[in-house]
């Protein structure tokens, strides 16, 4: 199968990317675009714009578009609203975004330079929630609550094209008899005797699909992507002619899906943003001069969580843990810190 369905936009964090990486990929669309947003953590005092898509957040400096961020929703571990010190607005309510990518944890802080405008907070939180609750469109699921009374629980933008009875799952020595569904976004199989024994495979996670010989005879073999576990799943369909028809149907739907992927985030902003000319941006924006450090620094450094910590904070007693601990950073509780780790 082709590499057209490789999607990094929602699963990676990228710093200062080439501008072509900030363009919309197939299936990605802009939900909202907010001007006059400051990257308070990494580029304090620098005005930029924030684009909110169905897969990620993109911040670009208006002064230098090569200074940019791409933050995939799949990397976000926590979103909160706290006070930050902005060079352009002073102390102001800002959006704090905690993330994890690979072995690193990053913190991003965005401040809206337009007073009394909640769009930055409401839109980002709502879109991330929509992303988090639509994982079946994008992730392989084993033994999920996807079947009820032997019927597939159809997703909002999903259409079922075929239902095939008498399909054997070849994951065990004896095989399990079940039912196979082919839809516009995935294929699903469940055992007839145990509905919770099932698998949902989105086209997004299919690495290869073909017919090959097995000890049970010709079988439909699906190989999933490495990020979904690299599973190899086999299914037997009788007669052979029906097996070939099923293979061709799935390959055709995969090709259609590749042309216009459905990622499952259905969201629209009800209130249209005001034109930039009507926005009340602080006048001192143009007067601010950012002085670069003499020593070259990595673009990632400013975003590491607590990267500026130089000494331990004073100890306090934690009644929950029953021992003395270092006082958490301002605005955070021990419960929030544990939630990030888990």
Secondary structure, 3 states (H helix, E strand, C coil): CCCCCCCCCCCCEEECCCHHHHCCCCCCCEEEEEEEEEECCCCCCCEEEEEEECCEEEEEECCCCCCEEEEEHHHEEEEEEEEEEECCCEEEEEEEEEEEECCEEEEEEEEECECCCCHHHHHHHHHHHHHHCCHHHCCCEECCCCEECCEECCCCCCCEEEEEEEEEECCCCCCEEEEEEEECCEEEEEECCCCCCEEEEEHHHEEEEEEEEECCEEEEEEEECHHHCCCEEEEECCCHHHHHHHHHHHHHHHHHHHHCCCCCCCCCCCCCCCCHHHCCECHHHHHCCCCCCCCCCCCCHHHECCCCCCCCCCEEEECCCCEEEECCCCCCCHHHHHHHHC
